[in-house]
């Protein structure tokens, strides 16, 4: 029995949602561990445990096998720079998880779609029209409402997830500059390796690893790495099954899950902080996604 394309899209959507939930559980453990371990230490542990899933994704990539299983790539400097961006983004995001409400830190990072639109102009030479710039402005208005500069509740800690979103967006734009025939799994290996090395250098440059206080912390650290690694693996498999534009709308499901999990595990319900800013972020992101899908359909129609 043949598998329909719609079946693969449905499975890809399911894997995307699973990856979001796994990322949320990783974030929960990071927030729990933040009382005793620094963000750069947790980033190093996360990248260490991220190696096995990256290798699994690589050895499962048909394109890599067809090319003779190469390990060297032409644009290794670009892939390495992407890994450095990921390492720095992790540190900022993990730091924010320890300082802000779980849902607030996660929601602010969703503005990375707007950063990607803005960065595509100087780095990819794309032309961004009035509609997409309007979406960017709407999304940033939502971020401003959540971060709340000038209000009594504003802290500089709220800028950490914003910086993480920018660096995650930069890593995404850099990935689009890699050669089209480069297997994404191989590029991910390079980025993961550089992120791992970079995070360990940061740890040792700032005093080294903290002593693990309790035996149970080993399980929490291992679980954090396992959840993150499996989440990346699910996301990679999902993107191989369906186009990113078909999956991107479902990533906003993570805002809801982050709110629910933060309420269940940490008794947080930052409704006043999130609304109405979160509505602007979702609406702006939806505009960006709608415009990209429309442009893609127009390009296909001209072929």
Secondary structure, DSSP 8 states (H G I E B T S, - for coil): ----HHHHHHHHHHHHHHHHHHHHHHHHHHHHHTTTS-HHHHHHHHHHHHHHHHHHHHHT-HHHHHTT-----TTHHHHHHHHHHHHHHHHHHHHHHHHS-HHHHHHHGGGHHHHHHHHHHHHH-----HHHHHHHHHHHHHHHHHH-TTSTT--TTHHHHHHHHHHHHHHHHHHHTS-TTS-HHHHHHHHHHHHHHHHHHHHHHTT------SHHHHHHHHHHHHHHHHHHHHHHHHHHHS-HHHHHGGGGHHHHHHHHHHHHHH----HHHHTTHHHHHHHHHHHHHHHHHHHHHHHHHH-
